[in-house]
Amino acid sequence: MDKEILEFKRTNLFSLIPLIIFVIFCVAFFVVFKVFEMEALCMGGILAIIIGSLFAKNWSNYWKAIVNGMASPMMNTLALILLVVGVFAKLMSRGGVAQGFVWLGDSMGLQGGMFVVFTFVATSIISMATGTSIGTLFSGFPILYPSGILLGAHPLYLAGAILSGAIFGDNIAPISDTTIASAASQRYYHKDGTADIAGVVGTRMKYALTSGLIACVLFYLMGDAGKANVAGKEILIQYMDPKGLIMLIPVVVLLVVAVTKRDIFIAITWGIISGTVIGLVTGIIGPKDIISVENGTLQGFAIDGIKNMLGTVGYLYAVAGIMGVLNASGTMDKIIEGLLSSRFNNTIIGSEFIMGIGIMVSSMCLGAANGPAIIMFGPIADKIGQSRELHPYRRANLLDGFASTLPVIIPFTSSFIFIVITCVNGLMADYSFIKAINPIQLSFATFHCIILFFVFVFSVITGWGREYEGEKGERIKRKQRLINNVTN
């Protein structure tokens, strides 16, 4: 029996109203009012859903579609992963990883262009350890930006290095929302399940490292301002703590377990356990840092981690509800059919460019909020990729990879550019030597995002890293796939 189609008044194009309103909210919050809170996106999504219901012929069917969208196993799994990840991320923040890298940089006596390279590497690792690019920006700028300038680093390229590092780490972090969303949204065709996070991270490293190495060279060549000031060392001393580097051990534990067990829940559990034990034994954290009650208020990294992710989980379910409307109305099927039947989709290169362009446009519309963009466009990329028998790893890497490129540095729509400008402007009040930076110039100084775009364009055109799904879900090359088809 055919499923009942959710109908709207006059035209089913009105099924797009919740999505359009949600996009308007995203642009308003991130670009116009500079409100960088996931709770705001959650509110915008819920209001968009409520307004959209006014255009449905049958309100009961409309809300059933919302509930069905939110009940998606993929969305529920993603929500649970984010909540568990939130606890680990806050543990890493309290562990002082950033302060450990400040001590390391000072011990190495880095200045000028080398300090810019160090900043890129340090923020990359911090972002990977904490799983948050935005959090890395807000924690990295107060520590590394003023001291870097006084140590002879060029302000513009130093800012670009911090932003580049935040995106680099977020792109390869097994606990980031973009990695989790890109993996969870790409299903296998020949077996049940979605792409595992360890496999996705492992296969995308070659793209990120290629771009990162080239970016390091450019940051070294361009990042020297030609003068250093002893005051820079004084600022660094305020934020030094070598113990912070010890907290990288739980990150290694998480990565090893993720690769060996292929289960992100088991990996995060061991990461939290090892991190807590190491933190307590070394004195980096105390029992009160885990969970405590003060004046009737819960405190500690456990509750902070949950609170920090509630807004993200909220917008996740709002997006899931909007997707439920698009699915129930048949609009999603029409979009997918249109893309599949387009001439651009006649070749594998065209299919991959559809996925790349689609995720970039989606991300730009949402102010470079890559997590929500991947959640929205992921199901479309899933269908396109499955039609070409592309392996889920490849599809996930194209989504997260292209989302981490141009959308991040478009100066008029990117929330990341506005966050960097906000951080720099905030520091200007405390340090007279810090000057305002031009957002357009900042875009061109964010080398990693620019280079990563060309790396993925090269990958699509040449087929570098392209793999298909075998009969048991294994990764195979096209030549092997054709041979298998012939022999079977």
Secondary structure as UniProt FT lines:
FT   HELIX           12..16
FT   HELIX           17..27
FT   HELIX           28..32
FT   HELIX           38..53
FT   TURN            54..55
FT   HELIX           59..70
FT   HELIX           73..94
FT   TURN            95..96
FT   HELIX           97..107
FT   TURN            108..109
FT   HELIX           112..130
FT   HELIX           133..150
FT   TURN            151..152
FT   HELIX           155..172
FT   TURN            174..175
FT   HELIX           177..184
FT   HELIX           197..222
FT   HELIX           231..238
FT   HELIX           242..247
FT   HELIX           248..261
FT   HELIX           264..282
FT   HELIX           287..290
FT   STRAND          292..294
FT   TURN            295..296
FT   STRAND          297..299
FT   HELIX           301..328
FT   TURN            329..330
FT   HELIX           331..340
FT   HELIX           343..346
FT   HELIX           348..365
FT   TURN            366..368
FT   HELIX           370..387
FT   TURN            388..389
FT   HELIX           392..403
FT   HELIX           406..409
FT   TURN            411..413
FT   HELIX           415..428
FT   TURN            429..430
FT   TURN            432..433
FT   HELIX           439..445
FT   HELIX           447..462
FT   TURN            464..465
FT   STRAND          468..469
FT   TURN            471..472
FT   STRAND          475..476
FT   HELIX           478..487
//
